[in-house]
Amino acid sequence: MNRRDMGKKLVTVGVAVAATPYLFQGNHGAADASTIPTYTIPEWTLPGGVQMPTLALNTVGLSTEDTERAVGYATTLGMTHIDFHPGKERDGVAAYLRQQQQQAVRSKLFLNTKIRKAPPGTTPTEAADQTRRQIHDDLQALRLPYVDMLMLRDSPDPAVIQAQWNVLEQALEQGQTRSIGVINFCQSALEAVLQTAKIVPAVNYYMLHVGMGRDAHGLRSFGESRGIRTFAYGAVGEPGPNKELLSNPLLRKIGRRYNNKTPEQVALRWALQTGAAVSVRPTLSFGLGESECSINNDCYQGLAGRASSFDWTLTESDMNLLDSLTSPDDNPTLFSSSGCPGAFVMP
């Protein structure tokens, strides 16, 4: 991982990407009025020279209002990679852009959104048409000509995957996106997309946390050997915080050696230090389809703690200890379709 210019700097209010209203709404003590801490996030260079920050704000489950607030907090802290879903999260991003000077702010953000799963029984042609419509509708809602990444969800039908991927390749060629990737693709789904792809997915977005091992049951080495980078979510578990992980004695012991870092901070640092990019929820107050970023200190401080993850590193011996954990284990593509093994079933 590129660790150039790690660390934190202080900038005058108004110099950071976000404007001050997000920090000073109400008496919540998010930041001092004279300085705002901002952090330098390392970047990957994707095909085409696209620079992708390796730490992203994950807005999943946030309301429109909370998404707008979380984006304001995150960008002020230097987290400019915004990982959002269509719908209310997209509308929160759009509201943030409208609140700011849209054109000036847009160039500093990495906007990353997702293509909805094709419903069961959808034909490849129908799936392709739905994908085109969604890209058009999302760009219209954002009032933007392009996003920085589009990520495709899997399907149990390889032909649907291939048809939708072809639409994403067209969107890339037409300038509607600067890069394309996939979400929760198990090995068979990756094989399906690679069979007909003209452009290899830049990333595969799946769950990775301490206890699963660096290789995520072989999925990581399979993808990375084919040029597909690992973009991880769930560093502390999904669909909710993993209690076993956060109470693990080893993570607590290691954290004490680094100025009393929490197990959450150790878990995130481990994932980043394996060389993955990581998308993070604002706080530990989340569950299936739910998250929050209220006007209080928790959301701002939660994001500040995550943004500071590049200020310190784990030693090789501590990384080896964390690598050796085999529990809590999880399915990296838990939220895939029925075409992949062990897919999550809604309760």
C-alpha positions in Angstrom: 0.0 0.0 0.0 1.2 3.5 -0.8 1.8 5.2 2.5 3.1 8.5 1.2 2.4 11.6 3.2 0.8 9.8 6.1 -0.3 11.6 9.1 -2.4 14.6 10.1 -2.3 18.2 9.4 -4.3 21.2 10.7 -6.0 23.5 8.3 -7.9 26.7 8.8 -11.7 26.4 8.8 -13.0 26.7 5.3 -9.9 25.3 3.6 -11.0 21.6 4.0 -13.4 20.2 1.4 -16.5 20.5 3.5 -17.9 23.8 4.8 -18.3 24.6 8.5 -22.1 24.2 8.8 -21.7 20.4 9.1 -19.3 20.8 12.0 -21.1 23.5 14.0 -24.8 22.6 13.9 -25.7 22.6 17.5 -23.6 22.2 20.6 -22.0 18.9 20.0 -18.3 19.8 20.2 -17.3 18.2 16.9 -14.4 20.5 16.4 -12.7 23.6 17.6 -13.8 26.7 15.7 -10.3 27.8 14.8 -8.9 24.6 13.4 -10.2 21.4 11.9 -8.0 18.2 11.8 -7.7 16.7 8.4 -5.9 13.5 7.4 -4.1 12.4 4.3 -5.5 9.2 2.9 -3.3 7.1 0.6 -4.5 6.4 -2.9 -4.5 3.7 -5.4 -3.9 4.4 -9.1 -6.5 2.4 -11.0 -6.5 1.7 -14.8 -6.7 4.9 -16.7 -4.8 6.8 -14.0 -7.8 7.1 -11.7 -6.8 7.9 -8.2 -8.9 6.1 -5.6 -8.6 6.9 -1.9 -8.1 3.7 0.1 -10.4 4.7 3.0 -14.1 5.3 2.2 -17.1 6.5 4.1 -19.8 3.7 3.9 -23.2 5.4 4.0 -25.2 2.1 3.9 -28.4 2.4 6.0 -28.1 6.1 6.6 -31.1 8.4 6.0 -30.8 11.2 3.4 -30.2 13.7 6.2 -27.6 11.6 8.0 -25.9 10.8 4.7 -25.5 14.5 3.9 -24.2 15.1 7.4 -21.8 12.2 7.3 -20.4 13.3 4.0 -19.8 16.8 5.4 -17.9 15.4 8.4 -15.9 12.9 6.4 -14.8 15.3 3.7 -13.7 17.8 6.3 -11.5 15.1 7.9 -10.0 14.3 4.5 -12.1 11.2 3.7 -13.2 12.1 0.1 -14.1 8.6 -1.0 -17.9 8.3 -0.6 -19.4 4.8 -1.0 -23.1 5.0 -1.3 -26.2 3.2 -2.6 -28.9 4.5 -5.0 -32.0 6.0 -3.3 -31.9 7.9 0.0 -28.1 7.7 0.4 -27.6 9.0 -3.2 -30.1 11.8 -2.4 -28.0 12.7 0.7 -24.9 13.0 -1.4 -26.8 15.2 -3.9 -28.0 17.4 -1.0 -24.4 17.8 0.2 -23.3 18.8 -3.3 -26.1 21.4 -3.6 -25.1 22.8 -0.2 -21.5 23.3 -1.3 -20.2 25.0 -4.4 -20.9 21.9 -6.5 -18.3 22.2 -9.2 -15.5 23.2 -6.8 -16.2 20.4 -4.4 -16.9 17.7 -7.1 -13.3 17.4 -8.3 -12.1 16.7 -4.8 -14.5 13.8 -4.2 -14.4 10.1 -5.3 -18.1 9.2 -5.7 -18.7 5.4 -5.8 -22.1 3.9 -6.2 -23.7 0.5 -6.8 -25.9 -1.0 -9.5 -29.0 -2.7 -8.0 -29.4 -6.5 -8.2 -31.5 -7.7 -11.1 -34.7 -9.3 -9.6 -34.9 -13.1 -10.0 -36.2 -14.1 -13.4 -34.9 -11.0 -15.1 -33.6 -11.7 -18.6 -30.1 -10.5 -19.6 -31.7 -7.9 -22.0 -34.0 -6.6 -19.2 -31.1 -6.5 -16.8 -29.0 -4.5 -19.2 -31.9 -2.0 -19.8 -32.5 -1.6 -16.0 -28.8 -0.9 -15.5 -28.8 1.8 -18.2 -31.8 3.4 -16.7 -30.3 3.4 -13.2 -27.1 5.0 -14.3 -29.1 7.7 -16.1 -31.4 8.3 -13.2 -28.6 8.4 -10.6 -26.6 10.9 -12.6 -29.8 13.0 -13.0 -30.4 12.9 -9.3 -26.8 13.9 -8.5 -26.9 16.6 -11.2 -23.5 15.3 -12.4 -22.2 14.0 -15.8 -20.3 11.1 -14.2 -19.3 9.3 -11.0 -15.9 7.9 -10.2 -16.8 4.3 -9.8 -19.8 2.0 -10.6 -19.9 -1.4 -8.9 -22.0 -4.3 -10.1 -23.8 -6.7 -7.8 -23.8 -10.4 -8.7 -26.6 -12.6 -10.1 -27.1 -16.3 -10.1 -27.4 -16.1 -13.9 -24.0 -15.7 -15.5 -25.6 -14.2 -18.6 -27.2 -11.4 -16.5 -23.8 -10.6 -15.0 -22.2 -10.5 -18.5 -25.0 -8.3 -19.9 -24.8 -5.8 -17.0 -21.0 -5.7 -17.1 -21.2 -4.8 -20.8 -23.4 -1.8 -19.9 -20.8 -0.7 -17.3 -18.1 -1.0 -19.9 -20.2 1.2 -22.2 -20.7 3.7 -19.3 -16.9 3.8 -18.9 -16.3 4.4 -22.5 -19.0 7.1 -22.6 -17.6 9.0 -19.6 -20.5 8.3 -17.2 -18.0 6.7 -14.8 -14.2 6.7 -14.5 -13.8 3.1 -13.2 -15.9 0.0 -12.7 -15.9 -2.8 -10.2 -17.9 -5.6 -8.6 -19.6 -6.3 -5.3 -19.6 -9.6 -3.4 -18.5 -11.7 -6.4 -17.5 -15.2 -5.3 -15.0 -17.1 -7.5 -17.8 -18.4 -9.9 -19.2 -14.9 -10.3 -15.7 -13.6 -11.1 -15.2 -16.4 -13.6 -18.5 -15.4 -15.3 -17.7 -11.8 -15.7 -14.1 -12.4 -16.8 -15.3 -14.8 -19.5 -16.7 -12.0 -21.6 -15.2 -8.8 -20.1 -13.3 -6.4 -22.2 -12.3 -4.5 -19.1 -11.3 -6.3 -15.9 -13.1 -5.1 -12.7 -10.9 -2.7 -10.9 -12.0 -3.9 -7.5 -14.1 -6.7 -5.8 -15.9 -5.3 -2.8 -16.5 -7.9 -0.1 -16.3 -8.5 3.7 -12.9 -8.8 5.3 -12.1 -8.7 9.0 -9.7 -10.2 11.6 -10.4 -13.9 12.0 -11.1 -14.5 8.3 -7.4 -14.5 7.4 -5.8 -12.2 4.8 -6.9 -14.3 1.9 -10.6 -14.5 2.7 -10.8 -18.2 1.9 -8.9 -17.9 -1.3 -11.1 -15.2 -2.9 -8.5 -12.5 -2.5 -5.7 -14.4 -4.2 -8.0 -15.5 -7.0 -9.0 -11.9 -7.7 -5.7 -10.2 -7.2 -3.9 -12.7 -9.4 -6.2 -11.5 -12.2 -5.7 -7.8 -11.5 -8.8 -7.3 -9.3 -8.0 -5.3 -6.1 -9.6 -6.0 -2.8 -12.0 -3.3 -1.5 -13.3 -4.4 1.9 -16.2 -3.6 4.1 -17.1 -5.1 7.5 -13.8 -4.6 9.3 -15.7 -4.9 12.5 -18.3 -7.3 11.2 -21.6 -7.3 9.3 -24.6 -7.0 9.3 -23.9 -5.6 12.7 -20.8 -5.1 14.9 -19.3 -8.5 15.7 -19.3 -8.9 19.5 -16.7 -11.6 19.5 -14.3 -9.5 17.4 -14.7 -6.4 19.5 -14.2 -8.2 22.8 -11.3 -10.3 21.6 -8.5 -10.3 24.2 -5.7 -10.3 21.6 -7.1 -7.1 20.0 -7.4 -5.5 23.4 -3.8 -6.5 24.3 -2.4 -5.2 21.1 -4.4 -2.0 21.3 -2.8 -1.2 24.7 0.6 -1.3 23.1 -0.4 1.6 20.7 -1.6 4.3 23.1 -4.7 2.4 24.1 -6.2 1.9 20.7 -9.6 0.2 20.8 -10.2 -3.3 19.3 -12.2 -1.4 16.5 -9.1 0.7 15.7 -6.8 -2.4 15.7 -9.3 -4.3 13.4 -9.5 -1.5 10.9 -5.7 -0.9 10.9 -5.2 -4.7 10.3 -7.4 -4.6 7.3 -5.8 -1.6 5.8 -2.3 -2.9 6.5 -3.0 -6.1 4.6 -3.1 -3.9 1.5 -6.9 -3.7 1.1 -8.9 -0.5 0.6 -11.6 -0.3 3.3 -15.1 1.3 3.5 -16.2 2.2 7.0 -19.4 2.9 8.8 -19.4 6.2 10.8 -20.0 4.6 14.2 -20.7 1.2 15.8 -24.4 2.1 16.0 -25.5 0.0 13.0 -27.4 -3.1 12.0 -29.0 -4.7 9.0 -30.0 -1.8 6.7 -29.5 0.7 9.6 -26.9 3.2 10.5 -26.8 6.7 11.9 -24.8 9.9 11.9 -26.7 12.2 14.3 -25.8 15.8 15.2 -23.7 14.8 18.1 -20.0 14.1 18.9 -20.2 10.3 18.3 -20.5 10.5 14.5 -17.7 13.1 14.0 -15.4 11.5 16.5 -16.1 8.0 15.0 -15.1 9.3 11.6 -12.1 11.1 13.0 -10.9 7.9 14.6 -11.2 6.1 11.3 -9.5 8.8 9.3 -6.5 8.7 11.7 -5.9 5.0 10.9 -2.8 6.0 8.8 -1.1 7.8 11.7 0.2 4.5 13.1 1.2 1.0 12.0 1.1 -2.4 13.5 4.4 -4.2 13.9 5.1 -7.3 11.8 4.8 -9.5 14.8 1.4 -8.1 15.7 0.2 -8.4 12.2 1.3 -12.1 12.3 -0.6 -12.6 15.5 -3.8 -11.1 14.0 -3.3 -13.1 10.8 -3.3 -16.3 12.8 -6.7 -15.7 14.3 -9.3 -18.1 12.9 -12.4 -16.7 14.7 -14.7 -15.0 14.2 -14.8 -16.3 10.7 -17.3 -15.2 8.0 -18.3 -15.6 4.4 -16.6 -12.8 2.4 -19.5 -12.7 -0.1 -22.2 -13.0 2.6 -24.5 -10.5 0.8 -24.2 -12.1 -2.7 -27.0 -13.7 -4.6 -28.0 -17.4 -4.4 -25.4 -18.0 -7.1 -22.7 -17.9 -4.6 -22.3 -20.2 -1.6 -23.5 -19.2 1.9 -25.5 -16.2 0.7 -27.3 -14.2 3.5 -31.1 -14.9 3.8 -33.2 -12.0 5.1 -34.8 -12.9 8.4 
